[in-house]
Amino acid sequence: MRARSLFPATLICLAALGLVGCKRNIVRAAPPSVAPAPVPPAPQPAPAPPPEIVTPPPEAKETIPIETLPAPPVEAEPAPAPARPKPPEPAEAAAKPEAPQIAPQLSPAQLANAQKRTSDNIRVAERNLQTVGNKNLNASQKDLLEKVRGFLGQAHEAIMAADWVRAQSLAEKAQVLSAELIKSL
């Protein structure tokens, strides 16, 4: 029976020794490593200065008095600067041709289609404007009316310049806005 009572005590003692460990194998943290300060590079010896070249003094020449020296040549006066051209007059600016418009090349069928759609959209927009007539309009309706008139004017200018793609786009915008104006009445 005595062995039974010693067994748990022995187990506890062995467990305590296993947890504590032994004094010979104590693990300690390494001291923080401090890098040594960088050593500045040794100064380079200054290069030896080049040997001085000694030139003999110029030989003494005969001196001539200033009065006997010839006079320096007289420079001619510079020619007056050419007159600047005057800026173009307003009449001259108006005479210059306008910059060419870049427009896509349309086939004859596409051109005919664009012309038809443009004229149809312009016709509808102008008819819608006639419907508005002299009715009293609020501020937003007046704004729409002015935009429609502006797009129609630009569409007519594009037609005069034979830019049918731009004319078609502007006429379509005028037609859509004029329809909105009619709906708002």
N, CA and C of each residue as an Amber inpcrd file, in Angstrom:
protein
   555
   0.7990000  -1.1760000   0.0000000   0.0000000   0.0000000   0.0000000
   0.8400000   1.2370000   0.0000000   1.9070000   1.0520000   0.5750000
   2.7840000   2.1970000   0.6400000   3.2680000   2.5620000  -0.7490000
   3.4300000   1.6040000  -1.5950000   3.8640000   1.8860000  -2.9500000
   2.8120000   2.6750000  -3.6940000   1.5550000   2.3840000  -3.3880000
   0.4890000   3.1440000  -4.0240000   0.5170000   4.5900000  -3.6150000
   0.8120000   4.9340000  -2.4460000   0.8150000   6.3130000  -1.9930000
   2.0690000   7.0360000  -2.4790000   3.1470000   6.2890000  -2.6910000
   4.3620000   6.9210000  -3.1970000   4.2970000   7.1730000  -4.7070000
   3.5110000   6.3860000  -5.3670000   3.4510000   6.5370000  -6.8270000
   2.9510000   7.9240000  -7.2610000   1.8620000   8.4110000  -6.7440000
   1.4370000   9.7580000  -7.1700000   2.4320000  10.8200000  -6.7240000
   3.0390000  10.6740000  -5.5970000   3.9950000  11.6800000  -5.1400000
   5.2090000  11.6830000  -6.0460000   5.6210000  10.4970000  -6.4910000
   6.7610000  10.3990000  -7.3860000   6.4230000  11.0230000  -8.7450000
   5.2580000  10.7730000  -9.2170000   4.8390000  11.3880000 -10.4960000
   4.8270000  12.9060000 -10.4100000   4.3590000  13.4420000  -9.3570000
   4.3130000  14.8970000  -9.1950000   5.7200000  15.4580000  -9.1500000
   6.6150000  14.7830000  -8.4400000   8.0000000  15.2680000  -8.3680000
   8.6790000  15.2120000  -9.7320000   8.4610000  14.1540000 -10.4780000
   9.0590000  14.0500000 -11.8110000   8.4930000  15.1120000 -12.7700000
   7.2230000  15.3560000 -12.6660000   6.6040000  16.3810000 -13.5130000
   7.1530000  17.7480000 -13.1730000   7.3550000  18.0170000 -11.8800000
   7.8990000  19.3060000 -11.4730000   9.3110000  19.4710000 -11.9870000
  10.1130000  18.4060000 -11.9150000  11.4770000  18.4830000 -12.4280000
  11.4930000  18.6640000 -13.9510000  10.5440000  18.0210000 -14.6310000
  10.4860000  18.1620000 -16.0970000  10.0970000  19.5700000 -16.5190000
   9.2330000  20.1880000 -15.7510000   8.8280000  21.5510000 -16.0870000
   9.9070000  22.5620000 -15.7490000  10.6040000  22.3520000 -14.6960000
  11.6200000  23.3100000 -14.2680000  12.8450000  23.1970000 -15.1590000
  13.2220000  22.0430000 -15.5300000  14.3780000  21.8550000 -16.3800000
  15.6350000  21.8070000 -15.5740000  16.7300000  21.7720000 -16.2590000
  17.9700000  21.6440000 -15.5430000  18.7730000  22.9180000 -15.6680000
  19.6600000  23.1640000 -14.7280000  20.3920000  24.4260000 -14.6890000
  21.4810000  24.5000000 -15.7460000  21.8860000  23.4090000 -16.3030000
  22.9490000  23.4590000 -17.3090000  22.4400000  23.9760000 -18.6480000
  21.1980000  23.7490000 -19.0010000  20.6770000  24.1440000 -20.3080000
  19.7390000  25.3450000 -20.2010000  20.1420000  26.3570000 -19.5430000
  19.3180000  27.5580000 -19.4170000  19.4190000  28.3380000 -20.7260000
  18.2820000  28.6680000 -21.2810000  18.2390000  29.4040000 -22.5440000
  18.0960000  30.8850000 -22.2200000  18.9690000  31.6400000 -22.7460000
  18.9250000  33.0970000 -22.5140000  18.8820000  33.7970000 -23.8660000
  18.2370000  34.9610000 -23.8900000  18.1570000  35.7460000 -25.1330000
  19.5220000  36.3240000 -25.4540000  19.8050000  36.3780000 -26.6990000
  21.0850000  36.9330000 -27.1200000  21.0600000  38.4410000 -26.8920000
  22.1850000  38.9930000 -26.5180000  22.2110000  40.4480000 -26.3330000
  21.9220000  41.1380000 -27.6720000  21.3030000  42.3290000 -27.6190000
  20.9980000  43.0180000 -28.8690000  22.2790000  43.2840000 -29.6450000
  22.1730000  43.0280000 -30.9140000  23.3700000  43.2380000 -31.7230000
  23.4350000  44.6990000 -32.1380000  24.5270000  45.2640000 -31.8920000
  24.7580000  46.6660000 -32.2470000  25.8140000  46.6660000 -33.3300000
  25.4350000  47.1920000 -34.4430000  26.3880000  47.2400000 -35.5420000
  27.4300000  48.2930000 -35.2310000  28.6540000  47.9950000 -35.5060000
  29.6820000  49.0040000 -35.2400000  29.4670000  50.2030000 -36.1670000
  29.7970000  51.3570000 -35.6650000  29.6530000  52.5810000 -36.4510000
  30.4970000  52.4640000 -37.7060000  29.9340000  52.9070000 -38.8370000
  30.7170000  52.7970000 -40.0680000  31.9640000  53.6620000 -39.9830000
  33.0050000  53.1100000 -40.4550000  34.2790000  53.8200000 -40.4430000
  34.3390000  54.6770000 -41.6910000  34.5310000  55.9850000 -41.5110000
  34.6140000  56.8200000 -42.7130000  35.8340000  56.4220000 -43.5270000
  35.6990000  56.4980000 -44.8410000  36.8330000  56.1040000 -45.6720000
  38.0200000  57.0310000 -45.4220000  39.1570000  56.4530000 -45.5220000
  40.3720000  57.2360000 -45.3100000  40.4640000  58.3080000 -46.3910000
  40.8230000  59.5060000 -46.0010000  40.9200000  60.5700000 -47.0040000
  41.9920000  60.2300000 -48.0340000  41.6300000  60.4740000 -49.2610000
  42.5580000  60.2260000 -50.3570000  43.5850000  61.3500000 -50.3620000
  44.7780000  61.0070000 -50.6230000  45.7660000  62.0930000 -50.7070000
  45.4600000  62.9650000 -51.9140000  45.5970000  64.2590000 -51.7130000
  45.3230000  65.2120000 -52.7890000  46.3170000  64.9800000 -53.9140000
  45.8120000  65.0500000 -55.1470000  46.7530000  64.8490000 -56.2530000
  47.7850000  65.9800000 -56.2700000  48.9150000  65.6110000 -56.6400000
  49.9940000  66.6020000 -56.6770000  49.6790000  67.6340000 -57.7470000
  49.8470000  68.9000000 -57.4310000  49.5730000  69.9260000 -58.4300000
  50.5370000  69.7690000 -59.5980000  50.0330000  70.0980000 -60.7900000
  50.9320000  69.9620000 -61.9450000  52.1000000  70.9300000 -61.8080000
  53.1950000  70.5370000 -62.3140000  54.3500000  71.4450000 -62.1890000
  54.0840000  72.7340000 -62.9620000  54.4900000  73.7950000 -62.3380000
  54.2700000  75.0990000 -62.9680000  55.2170000  75.2580000 -64.1440000
  54.6280000  75.7580000 -65.1850000  55.4400000  76.0080000 -66.3700000
  55.8350000  77.4750000 -66.3230000  57.0580000  77.6610000 -66.3100000
  57.5670000  79.0260000 -66.2330000  57.8570000  79.4840000 -67.6530000
  57.1680000  80.5500000 -68.0110000  57.4250000  81.1060000 -69.3400000
  58.3070000  82.3280000 -69.1700000  59.2380000  82.4580000 -70.0210000
  60.1140000  83.6290000 -69.8970000  59.3230000  84.8830000 -70.2480000
  59.6240000  85.9750000 -69.6180000  58.9090000  87.2180000 -69.9170000
  59.1530000  87.6050000 -71.3650000  58.1250000  88.2350000 -71.9760000
  58.3290000  88.6400000 -73.3640000  59.4510000  89.6610000 -73.4610000
  60.0810000  89.5930000 -74.5810000  61.1850000  90.5170000 -74.7770000
  60.6350000  91.9240000 -74.9190000  61.3430000  92.8290000 -74.4440000
  60.9270000  94.2290000 -74.5150000  60.9530000  94.6660000 -75.9660000
  59.8320000  95.1950000 -76.3840000  59.7550000  95.6930000 -77.7530000
  59.7850000  97.1980000 -77.7180000  59.9720000  97.7060000 -78.8380000
  60.0220000  99.1560000 -78.9590000  58.6130000  99.6940000 -78.7680000
  58.4450000 100.6550000 -77.9260000  57.1350000 101.2310000 -77.6680000
  56.9030000 102.3920000 -78.6160000  55.6770000 102.4860000 -79.0840000
  55.3100000 103.5530000 -80.0080000  54.3660000 104.4750000 -79.2530000
  54.5620000 105.7480000 -79.3410000  53.6510000 106.6700000 -78.6590000
  52.2440000 106.5460000 -79.2470000  51.2650000 106.7720000 -78.4110000
  49.8740000 106.6230000 -78.8110000  49.5150000 107.5730000 -79.9390000
  50.0540000 108.7400000 -79.9560000  49.7000000 109.7200000 -80.9720000
  50.0320000 109.2270000 -82.3760000  51.0270000 108.3770000 -82.5140000
  51.4290000 107.9390000 -83.8360000  50.6920000 106.6830000 -84.2990000
  49.9100000 106.0530000 -83.4130000  49.1650000 104.8710000 -83.8150000
  48.0140000 105.2750000 -84.7350000  47.6810000 104.4250000 -85.6960000
  46.5520000 104.7700000 -86.5640000  45.2410000 104.7110000 -85.7660000
  44.2990000 105.5430000 -86.1550000  42.9970000 105.6080000 -85.4700000
  42.2180000 104.3280000 -85.7510000  41.4820000 103.8310000 -84.7860000
  40.6860000 102.6260000 -85.0330000  39.6190000 102.9270000 -86.0700000
  39.2460000 101.9360000 -86.8250000  38.2520000 102.1780000 -87.8670000
  36.9040000 102.5570000 -87.2240000  36.2300000 103.4700000 -87.8650000
  34.9320000 103.9280000 -87.3790000  33.8650000 103.0190000 -87.9640000
  33.0150000 102.4780000 -87.0750000  31.9610000 101.5970000 -87.5480000
  30.8100000 102.4300000 -88.0810000  30.2250000 101.9330000 -89.1370000
  29.0710000 102.6280000 -89.7050000  27.8760000 102.4030000 -88.7800000
  26.9590000 103.3700000 -88.7750000  25.7740000 103.2460000 -87.9310000
  24.9270000 102.0770000 -88.4420000  24.3390000 101.3300000 -87.5250000
  23.5270000 100.1990000 -87.9820000  22.3120000 100.7010000 -88.7530000
  21.9220000  99.9020000 -89.7240000  20.7630000 100.2630000 -90.5390000
  19.5050000 100.1930000 -89.6620000  18.5450000 101.0790000 -89.9170000
  17.3320000 101.0330000 -89.1100000  16.5950000  99.7170000 -89.3460000
  15.9510000  99.2460000 -88.2970000  15.2190000  97.9850000 -88.3840000
  14.0620000  98.1420000 -89.3610000  13.7560000  97.0900000 -90.1190000
  12.6470000  97.2030000 -91.0600000  11.3360000  97.3970000 -90.2930000
  10.4530000  98.1290000 -90.8900000   9.1740000  98.4220000 -90.2460000
   8.3680000  97.1480000 -90.1030000   7.7010000  97.0030000 -88.9870000
   6.8710000  95.8260000 -88.7510000   5.6220000  95.9150000 -89.6140000
   5.1900000  94.7690000 -90.0940000   3.9520000  94.8280000 -90.8680000
   2.7760000  95.1330000 -89.9390000   1.8540000  95.8950000 -90.4560000
   0.6900000  96.2700000 -89.6630000  -0.2240000  95.0670000 -89.5190000
  -0.9290000  94.9950000 -88.3910000  -1.8780000  93.8900000 -88.2550000
  -2.9650000  94.0310000 -89.3160000  -3.5140000  92.9030000 -89.7580000
  -4.5030000  92.9780000 -90.8280000  -5.7360000  93.7640000 -90.3860000
  -6.2370000  94.5100000 -91.3010000  -7.4570000  95.2850000 -91.0640000
  -8.6300000  94.3260000 -90.9830000  -9.7230000  94.7180000 -90.3380000
 -10.8840000  93.8350000 -90.2680000 -11.3910000  93.4120000 -91.6490000
 -11.3220000  94.2890000 -92.6250000 -11.7800000  93.9400000 -93.9690000
 -10.8860000  92.8540000 -94.5710000  -9.5650000  92.9390000 -94.3050000
  -8.6440000  91.9330000 -94.8180000  -8.9000000  90.5920000 -94.1330000
  -9.2070000  90.6140000 -92.8350000  -9.4710000  89.3770000 -92.1100000
 -10.7330000  88.7090000 -92.6310000 -11.7180000  89.5050000 -92.9990000
 -12.9570000  88.9470000 -93.5130000 -12.7450000  88.3450000 -94.9050000
 -11.7550000  88.8570000 -95.6390000 -11.5050000  88.3620000 -96.9850000
 -10.8310000  86.9910000 -96.9780000 -10.2170000  86.6030000 -95.8630000
  -9.5500000  85.3080000 -95.8010000 -10.5940000  84.2000000 -95.8230000
 -10.3150000  83.1300000 -96.5310000 -11.2900000  82.0350000 -96.5720000
 -11.3340000  81.3090000 -95.2290000 -12.4680000  80.7110000 -94.9420000
 -12.6250000  79.9680000 -93.7040000 -11.8360000  78.6600000 -93.7940000
 -11.5230000  78.1230000 -92.6480000 -10.8120000  76.8470000 -92.6080000
 -11.7160000  75.7630000 -93.1810000 -11.1620000  74.8310000 -93.9010000
 -12.0050000  73.7850000 -94.4940000 -12.6100000  72.8880000 -93.4160000
 -13.8220000  72.4570000 -93.6530000 -14.5180000  71.5620000 -92.7480000
 -14.1820000  70.1210000 -93.1340000 -13.9960000  69.2990000 -92.1470000
 -13.7170000  67.8940000 -92.3990000 -15.0280000  67.1420000 -92.2620000
 -15.4460000  66.5050000 -93.3320000 -16.7010000  65.7600000 -93.3280000
 -16.4520000  64.3990000 -93.9700000 -17.1520000  63.3850000 -93.4930000
 -16.9490000  62.0610000 -94.0830000 -17.4930000  62.0190000 -95.5160000
 -16.8780000  61.1970000 -96.3350000 -17.3300000  61.0220000 -97.7070000
 -18.5320000  60.0750000 -97.7000000 -19.6250000  60.5070000 -98.2840000
 -20.8390000  59.6980000 -98.3310000 -21.0410000  59.1560000 -99.7390000
 -21.5520000  57.9550000 -99.7730000 -21.9010000  57.3890000-101.0730000
 -23.1510000  58.1270000-101.5730000 -23.4710000  58.0310000-102.8620000
 -24.6700000  58.7230000-103.3690000 -25.9490000  58.3080000-102.6300000
 -26.0650000  57.0360000-102.2770000 -27.2570000  56.5870000-101.5540000
 -27.2930000  57.1860000-100.1460000 -26.1460000  57.2060000 -99.4640000
 -26.0840000  57.7910000 -98.1320000 -26.3580000  59.2910000 -98.1760000
 -25.8460000  59.9540000 -99.2120000 -26.0650000  61.3860000 -99.3620000
 -27.5540000  61.6840000 -99.5640000 -28.2150000  60.9190000-100.4140000
 -29.6400000  61.1250000-100.6580000 -30.4430000  60.8760000 -99.3760000
 -30.0640000  59.8350000 -98.6240000 -30.7470000  59.5390000 -97.3630000
 -30.5580000  60.6710000 -96.3580000 -29.3370000  61.1760000 -96.2510000
 -29.0610000  62.2680000 -95.3220000 -29.8270000  63.5230000 -95.7080000
 -29.8870000  63.8270000 -96.9950000 -30.6290000  65.0110000 -97.4450000
 -32.1130000  64.8770000 -97.1250000 -32.6860000  63.6940000 -97.3690000
 -34.1030000  63.4790000 -97.1110000 -34.4120000  63.5950000 -95.6280000
 -33.6040000  62.9130000 -94.7910000 -33.8520000  62.9660000 -93.3470000
 -33.6790000  64.3790000 -92.8090000 -32.6910000  65.1080000 -93.3300000
 -32.4600000  66.4800000 -92.8770000 -33.6470000  67.3600000 -93.2200000
 -34.0980000  67.2880000 -94.4630000 -35.2300000  68.1470000 -94.8630000
 -36.4980000  67.7610000 -94.1040000 -36.7280000  66.4680000 -93.8430000
 -37.9040000  66.0440000 -93.0730000 -37.8460000  66.5910000 -91.6470000
 -36.6790000  66.4680000 -90.9960000 -36.5470000  66.9680000 -89.6300000
 -36.7060000  68.4850000 -89.5580000 -36.1680000  69.1890000 -90.5350000
 -36.3130000  70.6530000 -90.5550000 -37.7780000  71.0250000 -90.7580000
 -38.4460000  70.3450000 -91.6540000 -39.8540000  70.6320000 -91.9280000
 -40.7030000  70.4230000 -90.6630000 -40.4860000  69.3100000 -89.9520000
 -41.2560000  69.0230000 -88.7330000 -40.9610000  70.0730000 -87.6640000
 -39.6970000  70.4290000 -87.4790000 -39.3280000  71.4190000 -86.4620000
 -39.9480000  72.7760000 -86.7720000 -39.9270000  73.1800000 -88.0590000
 -40.5160000  74.4850000 -88.4220000 -42.0290000  74.4590000 -88.2460000
 -42.6710000  73.3360000 -88.5620000 -44.1160000  73.2170000 -88.3600000
 -44.4420000  73.3290000 -86.8640000 -43.6250000  72.6900000 -86.0130000
 -43.8410000  72.7830000 -84.5670000 -43.6560000  74.2170000 -84.0680000
 -42.7210000  74.9360000 -84.6410000 -42.5330000  76.3370000 -84.2500000
 -43.7250000  77.1850000 -84.6700000 -44.3150000  76.8900000 -85.8230000
 -45.5140000  77.6290000 -86.2490000 -46.6750000  77.3430000 -85.3200000
 -46.7450000  76.1220000 -84.7900000 -47.8050000  75.7650000 -83.8520000
 -47.6870000  76.5840000 -82.5720000 -46.4510000  76.8240000 -82.1360000
 -46.2440000  77.6260000 -80.9240000 -46.7400000  79.0380000 -81.1690000
 -46.4370000  79.5860000 -82.3530000 -46.9150000  80.9110000 -82.7430000
 -46.5860000  81.9610000 -81.7060000 -47.6190000  82.7460000 -81.3600000
 -47.4400000  83.8510000 -80.4190000 -48.0090000  83.5070000 -79.0440000
 -47.9920000  82.2500000 -78.6780000 -48.5150000  81.8500000 -77.3770000
 -47.6090000  82.3760000 -76.2750000 -48.2090000  82.5900000 -75.1150000
 -47.4210000  83.0200000 -73.9530000 -46.6320000  81.8260000 -73.4370000
 -45.3290000  81.9970000 -73.3450000 -44.4390000  80.9100000 -72.9290000
 -43.7570000  81.2800000 -71.6130000 -43.5130000  80.2670000 -70.7970000
 -42.7370000  80.5280000 -69.5770000 -41.2480000  80.5320000 -69.9280000
 -40.3920000  80.7330000 -68.9320000 -38.9550000  80.8910000 -69.1820000
 -38.3350000  79.6370000 -69.8070000 -38.7010000  78.4630000 -69.3080000
 -38.0970000  77.2430000 -69.8540000 -38.5700000  76.9820000 -71.2830000
 -39.8400000  77.3220000 -71.5890000 -40.3530000  77.1520000 -72.9470000
 -39.6800000  78.1360000 -73.9020000 -39.4390000  79.3700000 -73.4360000
 -38.7270000  80.3450000 -74.2750000 -37.3040000  79.8720000 -74.5560000
 -36.6780000  79.2710000 -73.5400000 -35.3200000  78.7460000 -73.7180000
 -35.3100000  77.6300000 -74.7670000 -36.2930000  76.7210000 -74.6860000
 -36.3990000  75.6510000 -75.6830000 -36.6130000  76.2250000 -77.0750000
 -37.4700000  77.2520000 -77.1810000 -37.7520000  77.8840000 -78.4730000
 -36.4730000  78.4580000 -79.0820000 -35.6560000  79.1260000 -78.2610000
 -34.4060000  79.7060000 -78.7680000 -33.4110000  78.6200000 -79.1860000
 -33.3750000  77.5330000 -78.4430000 -32.4730000  76.4360000 -78.8170000
 -32.8910000  75.8180000 -80.1480000 -34.2080000  75.6520000 -80.3430000
 -34.6960000  75.0760000 -81.6060000 -34.3160000  75.9900000 -82.7560000
 -34.5370000  77.2930000 -82.5820000 -34.1780000  78.2520000 -83.6410000
 -32.6740000  78.2280000 -83.9140000 -31.8590000  78.1080000 -82.8620000
 -30.3990000  78.0550000 -83.0310000 -29.9770000  76.8160000 -83.8140000
 -30.5570000  75.6530000 -83.4530000 -30.2160000  74.4230000 -84.1700000
 -30.6680000  74.4850000 -85.6240000 -31.8340000  75.0850000 -85.8720000
 -32.3020000  75.2090000 -87.2630000 -31.3640000  76.1070000 -88.0680000
 -30.9360000  77.2160000 -87.4630000 -30.0010000  78.1220000 -88.1530000
 -28.6870000  77.4290000 -88.4780000 -28.1750000  76.6630000 -87.5100000
 -26.9200000  75.9450000 -87.7410000 -27.0970000  74.8450000 -88.7810000
 -28.2710000  74.2280000 -88.8050000 -28.5320000  73.1880000 -89.8060000
 -28.5430000  73.8040000 -91.2060000 -29.1500000  74.9750000 -91.3520000
 -29.1620000  75.6510000 -92.6640000 -27.7410000  76.0340000 -93.0870000
 -26.9130000  76.4840000 -92.1250000 -25.5140000  76.8140000 -92.4540000
 -24.7520000  75.5640000 -92.8990000 -25.0130000  74.4450000 -92.2560000
 -24.3380000  73.1940000 -92.6310000 -24.7680000  72.7530000 -94.0230000
 -26.0410000  72.9880000 -94.3590000 -26.5250000  72.6480000 -95.7070000
 -25.8060000  73.5080000 -96.7370000 -25.6390000  74.7880000 -96.4280000
 -24.9470000  75.6930000 -97.3640000 -23.4870000  75.2500000 -97.5560000
 -22.8890000  74.6630000 -96.5220000 -21.5050000  74.1870000 -96.6200000
 -21.4350000  72.7580000 -97.1560000 -22.5820000  72.1780000 -97.5050000
 -22.6870000  70.8140000 -98.0230000 -22.1680000  69.7870000 -97.0240000
 -22.3210000  70.0780000 -95.7300000 -21.9580000  69.1320000 -94.6740000
 -23.2520000  68.4710000 -94.2100000 -23.6500000  67.4230000 -94.9240000
 -24.9510000  66.8140000 -94.6970000 -25.0030000  65.9990000 -93.4140000
 -23.8980000  65.4910000 -92.9710000 -23.8860000  64.7310000 -91.7190000
 -24.1710000  65.6670000 -90.5460000 -23.4960000  66.8060000 -90.5270000
 -23.7220000  67.7820000 -89.4510000 -25.1110000  68.3820000 -89.5560000
 -25.5580000  68.6730000 -90.7760000 -26.8920000  69.2440000 -90.9690000
 -27.9590000  68.2780000 -90.4680000 -27.7980000  66.9970000 -90.7580000
 -28.7680000  65.9960000 -90.3110000 -28.8130000  65.9340000 -88.7820000
 -27.6490000  65.9640000 -88.1440000 -27.5910000  65.9050000 -86.6820000
 -28.2620000  67.1280000 -86.0560000 -27.9780000  68.2990000 -86.5890000
 -28.5620000  69.5260000 -86.0490000 -30.0720000  69.5730000 -86.2830000
 -30.5250000  69.1380000 -87.4510000 -31.9530000  69.1280000 -87.7460000
 -32.6900000  68.1600000 -86.8300000 -32.0590000  67.0280000 -86.5440000
 -32.6810000  66.0570000 -85.6430000 -32.8010000  66.6350000 -84.2300000
 -31.7760000  67.3520000 -83.7740000 -31.8460000  67.9890000 -82.4610000
 -32.9620000  69.0260000 -82.4250000 -33.0710000  69.8120000 -83.4830000
 -34.1250000  70.8300000 -83.5410000 -35.5020000  70.1650000 -83.5220000
 -35.6690000  69.0730000 -84.2470000 -36.9640000  68.3840000 -84.3020000
 -37.3320000  67.8150000 -82.9350000 -36.3840000  67.1970000 -82.2330000
 -36.6560000  66.6010000 -80.9210000 -37.0220000  67.6820000 -79.9120000
 -36.2660000  68.7750000 -79.9010000 -36.5720000  69.8490000 -78.9530000
 -37.8950000  70.5280000 -79.2690000 -38.2230000  70.6590000 -80.5460000
 -39.5070000  71.2840000 -80.8890000 -40.6640000  70.3810000 -80.4560000
 -40.4960000  69.0630000 -80.5460000 -41.5300000  68.1460000 -80.0600000
 -41.6890000  68.2750000 -78.5440000 -40.5950000  68.4460000 -77.8180000
 -40.6670000  68.6580000 -76.3730000 -41.3910000  69.9580000 -76.0630000
 -41.1340000  70.9740000 -76.8690000 -41.7910000  72.2640000 -76.6580000
 -43.2970000  72.1350000 -76.8570000 -43.7080000  71.4040000 -77.8870000
 -45.1410000  71.2000000 -78.1370000 -45.7790000  70.4470000 -76.9690000
 -45.0870000  69.4490000 -76.4390000 -45.6290000  68.6760000 -75.3050000
 -45.7750000  69.5310000 -74.0620000 -44.9210000  70.5200000 -73.8890000
 -44.9530000  71.3440000 -72.6780000 -46.0450000  72.4010000 -72.6990000
 -46.6830000  72.6090000 -73.8600000 -47.7560000  73.6340000 -73.9500000
 -49.0200000  73.2080000 -73.2770000
